[in-house]
Amino acid sequence: MTPVPATSTLPLLSLLIWLPIIGGFLTLAFGNGRANPARWFATGVAALTLLLTVPLFTGLDLATPAMQFVENHAWIPAFDIRYHLGADGISVALIGLTTLTSLLVLIGAWNVDKRVSQYYAAFLILEGLMVGVFASLDAMLFYVFFECMLIPMFIIIGVWGGPRRVYASIKFFLYTFLGSLFMLVALIYLFMKGGSWQLADMYALPLTATEQMWIFFGFLIAFAVKVPMFPVHTWLPDAHVEAPTAGSVVLAAIMLKIGGYGFLRFILPIVPDAGAEWAWLVVAASLVAIVYVGLVALAQDDMKKLVAYSSVSHMGFVTLGVFIAFALVRDHGNLDGARLGLQGAMVQMISHGFISGAMFTCIGVLYDRMHTRRISDYGGVATPMRWFALFYVLFAMANSGLPGTSGFVGEFMVIMASFQQHPLVAFFAALTLIIGAGYTLWLVKRVLWGPVANDNVASLKDIDGREWTVLGVFAIGTLLVGVWPKPLTDLMEPSIANLAMQIAASKL
């Protein structure tokens, strides 16, 4: 087997980060008077970025969990902060999701007519910053990308959002910014103790039980807000309701995954003993999110708010899969079960990216035509919009965890991992298959079926070619992962197996 090179000959990761960021600033140059050229240019940049992602998938060596496509350069030598990038199977999967979703939202936003160049520029810059988060191997570089990506999303919600956009954007910014300050304190402590910002050095750093506990909670607060976990999830429904459609898609499909990614990159390898000791707390919060927040979704009359609460519930499977792995390894020595839980968490992240992105896109399609998200304003939409109804039902079934869709695979893997040693946990987690079907099918019934509710619904036009393209790609991803998840699990398996070994090894 050819060894993995220490550095890549082509700076693929830098291209994926800086091409959309530079393209975003260039898009601003079109100004407000040249909307169509701005649209075409920004979409072309996003398409090229997605194309550059292909070599990551084709060139990744699946025989090793080592970081590949590595770039390592001095950045701030006085503090030994380095521009250090790399990717493994986990990073590549999430980078692929990011570049694909970013292109789809720009195609879907073609009808935006307010400050078009700024709108497209904000999404391109956000795309590059999110790729930077998934590729960073220096903790301070990670933190910089982690914080900077708040700025374009803050602007997207605050400028192009709904009537309460200022409140929602400030709430979003304060929650996520204040949460990340705890992570910054933890990172500074690790640097002062070990003298390095490199993640690999932090993984090898010996830490006492007390040190691990404080660092664990610093990371937990930061990433729990980002996921978001119960009870720090209340910013998400407001942000989703007020954000424009493209903002909601990116927020749900990608930005929430950064919290789950943080658990895998920081808590598991750096503080494995504290993670094992406090896993019960995160598992309990995950079950509350899965069950209670799912029940809250049942009471919503705003389509966006319903799907937002649904996202909190489904992301509970991510945190459950990650932290049930601690219990399986440390308490029962079940390494295979831990790998299954971690793999399920990752599949759930990718799946939720497709499904939540599609659900918010569907809501955006209706809102563009009716300018309302209240469920009670709809009824009988399937009569004038037959093709739209086909897609809507597919994504609703996937959101309910129907076998054959991606919504089933990740949740089933996490439930199976939990059941091996904790049947009661698996039972409560499995309740989402009932609760999720309840609020999702109730939404479909009230919006799509029955007699046409009013003249506004009767005059609705079915989806056009642009909307067909966006929903069609989401549908392919949802069905492909649901029917044939093996390529995705094979891509991530070396890194998942390595993570399971890391949490099995005590630092005490």
C-alpha positions in Angstrom: 0.0 0.0 0.0 1.4 3.4 -1.0 1.9 5.6 2.1 -0.2 8.7 2.4 1.9 11.7 1.4 2.6 14.3 4.1 1.6 17.1 1.8 -0.6 17.3 -1.3 0.8 18.4 -4.6 -2.3 20.4 -5.4 -3.7 22.6 -2.6 -7.2 21.2 -3.1 -8.5 22.2 0.3 -7.2 25.7 0.0 -8.9 25.9 -3.4 -12.2 24.7 -1.9 -12.0 27.3 0.8 -10.7 30.4 -1.0 -12.4 29.9 -4.4 -15.9 30.6 -3.1 -14.6 33.3 -0.7 -12.8 35.2 -3.4 -15.7 34.5 -5.8 -18.0 36.0 -3.2 -16.1 39.2 -3.0 -15.9 39.4 -6.8 -19.7 38.9 -7.0 -20.1 42.1 -4.9 -18.4 44.0 -7.8 -21.5 43.4 -10.0 -23.5 45.8 -7.8 -27.3 46.1 -7.8 -27.6 47.0 -11.4 -26.4 43.7 -12.9 -28.4 41.0 -11.1 -28.4 38.4 -13.8 -24.6 38.4 -14.4 -24.1 38.2 -10.6 -26.4 35.2 -10.5 -24.6 33.4 -13.3 -21.1 34.2 -12.0 -21.8 33.1 -8.4 -23.5 29.9 -9.6 -20.6 29.2 -11.8 -18.2 29.6 -8.9 -20.3 27.3 -6.8 -20.4 24.7 -9.6 -16.6 24.9 -10.0 -16.2 24.4 -6.3 -18.4 21.3 -6.4 -16.3 20.0 -9.3 -13.1 20.5 -7.3 -14.6 18.3 -4.6 -14.6 15.2 -6.8 -10.8 14.7 -6.5 -11.2 14.5 -2.7 -13.5 11.5 -3.1 -11.5 9.8 -5.9 -8.1 10.4 -4.3 -8.9 9.5 -0.7 -7.0 6.4 0.4 -9.7 4.3 2.3 -7.1 2.0 3.8 -5.9 4.5 6.4 -7.6 6.9 8.9 -4.7 9.4 8.4 -5.4 12.9 7.3 -4.8 13.4 3.6 -4.5 16.3 1.2 -2.4 18.0 3.9 -1.3 21.6 3.7 0.9 22.9 6.6 2.3 26.4 6.6 3.3 28.9 9.2 0.7 31.5 9.9 1.3 33.3 13.2 4.8 32.0 14.2 4.9 33.9 17.5 2.1 31.7 18.9 2.9 28.6 16.7 -0.5 29.0 14.9 -0.3 27.3 11.6 -2.4 27.2 8.4 -2.8 23.5 8.7 -5.4 21.7 6.6 -6.3 18.1 6.0 -9.2 15.7 5.4 -10.2 12.2 6.2 -13.4 10.3 5.3 -15.5 12.2 7.8 -14.3 15.6 6.5 -14.6 14.7 2.9 -18.2 13.6 3.3 -19.2 16.8 5.0 -17.2 19.0 2.5 -19.1 17.2 -0.3 -22.4 17.9 1.4 -21.4 21.6 1.8 -20.4 22.2 -1.8 -23.4 20.4 -3.2 -25.9 22.1 -1.0 -24.3 25.5 -1.6 -24.8 25.1 -5.4 -28.4 24.0 -5.0 -29.3 26.9 -2.8 -27.9 29.4 -5.3 -29.8 27.7 -8.1 -32.9 27.8 -5.9 -32.5 31.5 -5.1 -32.7 32.6 -8.7 -35.9 34.5 -8.0 -34.4 36.7 -5.2 -34.6 40.3 -6.4 -33.3 42.3 -3.4 -29.6 43.1 -3.4 -28.9 40.1 -5.6 -25.1 40.4 -5.8 -24.8 40.8 -2.0 -27.1 37.9 -1.4 -25.1 35.5 -3.6 -21.8 36.8 -2.3 -22.8 36.1 1.3 -23.6 32.5 0.5 -20.3 31.9 -1.4 -18.3 33.4 1.4 -20.2 31.3 3.9 -19.5 28.2 1.8 -15.8 28.7 1.9 -15.8 29.3 5.7 -17.7 26.2 6.3 -15.3 24.1 4.2 -12.6 25.7 6.3 -14.2 24.4 9.5 -14.2 20.8 8.2 -10.6 21.0 6.9 -8.8 22.7 9.8 -6.2 20.7 11.7 -5.0 23.7 13.8 -7.4 24.4 16.7 -7.0 28.2 16.4 -7.6 28.1 12.6 -10.7 26.0 13.3 -11.9 28.6 15.8 -11.4 31.4 13.3 -13.4 29.7 10.6 -16.0 28.6 13.3 -16.5 32.2 14.3 -16.2 33.9 10.9 -19.0 31.9 9.4 -21.4 33.5 11.8 -21.0 36.8 10.1 -22.5 36.0 6.6 -25.4 34.0 8.2 -26.1 36.9 10.6 -26.2 39.2 7.5 -28.4 36.8 5.5 -31.0 36.5 8.3 -30.8 40.2 9.2 -31.1 41.7 5.7 -33.2 39.2 3.7 -35.2 37.6 6.6 -38.8 38.0 7.7 -40.5 40.7 9.8 -38.6 39.7 13.0 -35.3 39.2 11.3 -33.3 41.6 13.5 -34.4 39.8 16.7 -33.8 36.4 15.1 -30.3 37.3 13.8 -29.2 38.8 17.1 -30.4 35.8 19.0 -28.7 33.5 16.6 -25.4 35.4 16.9 -25.5 35.8 20.7 -26.2 32.1 21.3 -23.6 30.7 19.0 -20.9 33.4 19.8 -21.3 33.2 23.6 -21.2 29.3 23.4 -18.0 29.3 21.4 -16.2 31.5 24.0 -16.2 28.5 26.3 -14.5 26.5 23.6 -11.9 29.3 23.2 -11.1 29.1 26.9 -10.7 25.3 26.6 -8.4 25.7 23.6 -6.2 28.3 25.2 -5.8 26.1 28.3 -4.8 23.2 26.1 -2.3 25.4 24.3 -0.8 26.7 27.6 -0.4 23.1 28.8 0.9 21.5 25.6 2.5 24.4 23.7 0.7 23.5 20.5 -2.5 24.4 18.6 -2.3 21.3 16.4 -5.1 18.8 16.9 -2.8 15.8 16.7 -0.8 17.2 19.6 -3.9 17.9 21.7 -5.0 14.3 21.1 -1.7 13.0 22.6 -1.7 15.5 25.5 -2.0 13.8 29.0 -4.8 15.4 31.1 -6.0 14.7 34.6 -9.7 13.9 35.3 -10.4 17.4 36.6 -8.8 19.0 33.6 -10.7 16.8 31.3 -14.0 17.6 33.0 -13.6 21.4 32.6 -12.4 21.1 29.0 -15.3 18.7 28.3 -17.9 21.2 29.4 -16.2 24.0 27.5 -16.5 22.0 24.3 -19.9 20.7 25.1 -21.5 24.1 25.6 -20.0 25.4 22.3 -21.0 22.4 20.2 -24.4 21.8 21.9 -25.5 25.3 20.9 -24.4 24.6 17.4 -26.2 21.2 17.0 -28.5 22.5 18.8 -29.1 20.3 21.8 -31.9 20.6 24.3 -32.2 23.0 26.2 -30.0 25.5 24.2 -32.0 24.9 21.0 -34.4 27.9 21.3 -32.5 30.1 18.8 -33.1 27.7 16.0 -36.9 28.0 15.4 -36.6 31.8 15.4 -33.7 31.7 13.0 -35.4 29.3 10.6 -38.7 31.1 10.6 -37.1 34.5 9.8 -34.3 33.4 7.5 -34.9 33.3 3.7 -35.3 29.9 2.2 -31.7 29.5 1.2 -30.6 30.5 4.6 -32.8 27.9 6.3 -31.5 25.2 3.9 -27.8 26.0 4.7 -28.5 26.4 8.4 -30.2 23.0 8.6 -28.2 21.0 6.1 -24.7 22.2 7.0 -24.3 24.5 9.9 -26.0 22.2 12.4 -23.6 19.5 11.4 -20.6 21.5 12.6 -21.7 20.9 16.2 -21.7 17.1 15.6 -18.4 17.4 13.8 -17.0 19.2 16.8 -18.0 16.4 19.1 -16.1 13.9 16.9 -13.0 16.1 16.4 -12.6 17.5 19.9 -14.4 15.8 22.7 -13.9 12.1 21.7 -10.1 12.2 21.1 -9.1 15.0 23.5 -11.1 14.2 26.7 -12.1 10.6 26.4 -12.4 9.9 30.1 -14.6 13.0 30.8 -16.7 12.0 27.8 -17.2 8.5 29.3 -18.0 9.9 32.7 -20.6 12.5 31.4 -22.0 10.5 28.5 -25.1 9.8 30.5 -25.9 13.6 30.5 -25.7 14.0 26.8 -27.6 10.7 26.2 -30.4 12.0 28.4 -30.5 15.4 26.7 -30.5 13.6 23.3 -33.5 11.5 24.3 -35.4 14.6 25.5 -34.7 16.2 22.1 -35.8 13.2 20.3 -39.1 12.7 22.2 -40.1 16.1 23.8 -39.0 18.4 21.0 -40.7 16.0 18.5 -44.0 16.4 20.5 -43.5 20.2 20.4 -43.3 20.0 16.6 -46.8 18.5 16.7 -48.2 21.8 18.0 -46.9 24.1 15.3 -49.0 25.9 12.7 -46.0 27.4 10.9 -44.4 25.0 8.4 -40.9 26.3 8.9 -41.1 26.1 12.7 -42.4 22.5 12.5 -39.5 21.4 10.4 -37.1 23.4 12.6 -38.2 21.5 15.7 -38.1 18.3 13.6 -34.4 19.1 13.0 -33.7 19.4 16.7 -35.3 16.0 17.2 -33.5 14.3 14.4 -30.1 15.8 15.4 -30.7 14.2 18.8 -29.7 10.9 17.0 -26.4 12.4 16.2 -25.5 13.2 19.8 -27.0 9.9 20.9 -24.9 7.9 18.5 -21.7 9.7 19.5 -22.1 9.4 23.2 -23.7 5.9 23.4 -20.4 4.8 21.9 -18.7 5.8 25.2 -21.0 3.6 27.2 -20.6 0.7 24.8 -16.7 0.8 24.9 -16.0 1.8 28.4 -18.7 0.0 30.3 -19.1 -3.1 28.1 -16.0 -3.3 25.9 -18.2 -3.4 22.9 -16.0 -1.8 20.2 -18.2 -3.0 17.3 -21.2 -1.5 18.9 -19.4 1.8 19.4 -18.4 1.9 15.7 -22.0 1.2 14.7 -23.2 4.2 16.9 -20.6 6.5 15.5 -21.2 5.4 11.9 -25.0 5.9 12.5 -24.4 9.4 13.8 -22.4 10.3 10.7 -24.9 8.8 8.3 -27.6 10.7 10.1 -25.8 14.0 9.6 -25.5 13.4 5.9 -29.0 12.2 5.6 -30.4 15.1 7.6 -28.6 17.4 5.3 -30.5 16.1 2.3 -33.9 15.8 4.0 -33.9 19.0 5.9 -32.6 20.9 2.9 -35.3 19.4 0.8 -38.1 20.1 3.3 -37.1 23.8 3.7 -36.8 24.1 -0.1 -40.4 22.7 -0.5 -41.6 25.2 2.1 -39.8 28.0 0.1 -41.5 26.9 -3.1 -44.9 27.3 -1.5 -44.0 30.6 0.2 -42.8 32.1 -3.1 -46.3 31.5 -4.5 -48.5 32.2 -1.5 -46.4 34.4 0.8 -47.5 32.5 3.9 -46.2 29.6 5.9 -49.3 29.0 8.0 -50.5 25.4 7.5 -54.1 26.6 7.9 -53.8 28.7 4.8 -53.2 25.6 2.6 -55.1 22.5 1.7 -55.5 20.5 -1.5 -52.1 21.7 -2.9 -51.7 18.3 -4.7 -54.4 19.2 -7.1 -52.7 22.1 -8.9 -49.1 21.0 -8.0 -48.9 17.3 -8.7 -45.1 17.0 -9.3 -44.5 19.2 -6.3 -46.7 16.9 -4.2 -44.7 13.9 -5.4 -41.4 15.4 -4.0 -43.1 16.7 -0.9 -44.5 13.2 0.0 -41.1 11.6 -0.7 -39.2 14.0 1.7 -42.0 13.7 4.3 -41.7 9.9 4.2 -37.9 10.2 4.6 -38.4 12.6 7.5 -40.5 10.0 9.1 -37.8 7.4 8.8 -39.3 5.3 6.0 -37.1 2.3 5.1 -35.6 2.8 1.7 -34.8 6.4 2.4 -31.8 7.9 4.1 -33.9 9.0 7.1 -34.1 5.4 8.1 -30.5 4.3 7.8 -28.7 6.5 10.3 -31.5 6.3 12.9 -31.7 2.6 12.6 -28.0 2.2 13.1 -28.0 4.4 16.3 -31.0 2.4 17.6 -29.3 -0.9 17.0 -26.1 0.3 18.7 -28.1 1.5 21.7 -30.1 -1.7 21.9 -27.0 -3.9 22.3 -26.5 -2.8 25.9 -29.2 -0.3 26.7 -32.6 -1.5 25.4 -34.5 1.3 27.3 -32.5 4.0 25.6 -33.2 2.3 22.2 -36.9 2.2 23.0 -37.2 5.9 23.7 -35.1 6.7 20.7 -37.3 4.5 18.5 -40.3 6.6 19.6 -39.2 9.2 17.0 -40.4 6.8 14.3 -43.9 7.3 15.7 -43.7 10.9 16.7 -41.9 11.9 13.5 -44.6 10.2 11.4 -47.2 12.0 13.5 -46.1 15.6 12.9 -44.8 15.0 9.3 -47.9 13.1 8.0 -50.2 15.6 9.7 -48.3 18.4 7.9 -48.7 16.6 4.6 -52.4 15.9 5.2 -53.2 19.5 5.9 -51.1 21.0 3.1 -51.5 18.5 0.2 -54.6 16.5 0.5 -58.3 17.2 0.7 -60.4 19.7 -1.2 -58.7 22.8 -2.5 -58.8 25.3 0.4 -59.2 28.6 -1.5 -58.7 30.4 -4.8 -55.1 31.2 -4.0 -54.3 27.4 -3.7 -56.4 26.7 -6.9 -54.3 29.2 -8.9 -50.9 27.7 -7.8 -48.5 26.7 -10.6 -46.5 23.5 -10.4 -42.7 23.5 -10.0 -40.6 24.8 -12.9 -37.3 23.4 -14.3 -35.1 25.2 -11.8 -37.1 23.9 -8.8 -37.2 20.4 -10.4 -33.4 20.4 -10.5 -33.0 21.3 -6.9 -35.6 18.9 -5.5 -34.5 16.2 -7.9 -30.9 16.3 -6.6 -32.1 16.2 -3.0 -34.4 13.3 -3.9 -31.5 11.3 -5.5 -29.3 11.8 -2.5 -32.1 10.8 -0.1 -32.9 7.6 -2.1 -29.3 6.7 -2.8 -28.2 6.8 0.8 -31.4 5.0 1.8 -31.0 2.1 -0.7 -27.2 1.9 -1.0 -25.4 3.5 2.0 -22.3 1.3 1.6 -20.2 3.8 -0.4 -20.8 6.4 2.3 -20.1 4.1 5.2 -17.0 2.7 3.5 -15.7 6.3 3.0 -15.9 7.0 6.7 -15.2 3.6 8.2 -11.4 4.0 8.7 -11.9 7.3 10.6 -14.8 5.9 12.6 -12.8 2.8 13.6 -9.9 5.1 14.7 -12.3 7.2 16.8 -13.7 4.2 18.5 -10.1 3.2 19.4 -9.4 6.7 20.7 -12.3 6.7 23.1 -11.4 3.2 24.3 -8.0 4.5 25.4 -7.9 6.3 28.8 -5.6 9.2 29.4 -5.6 8.7 33.2 
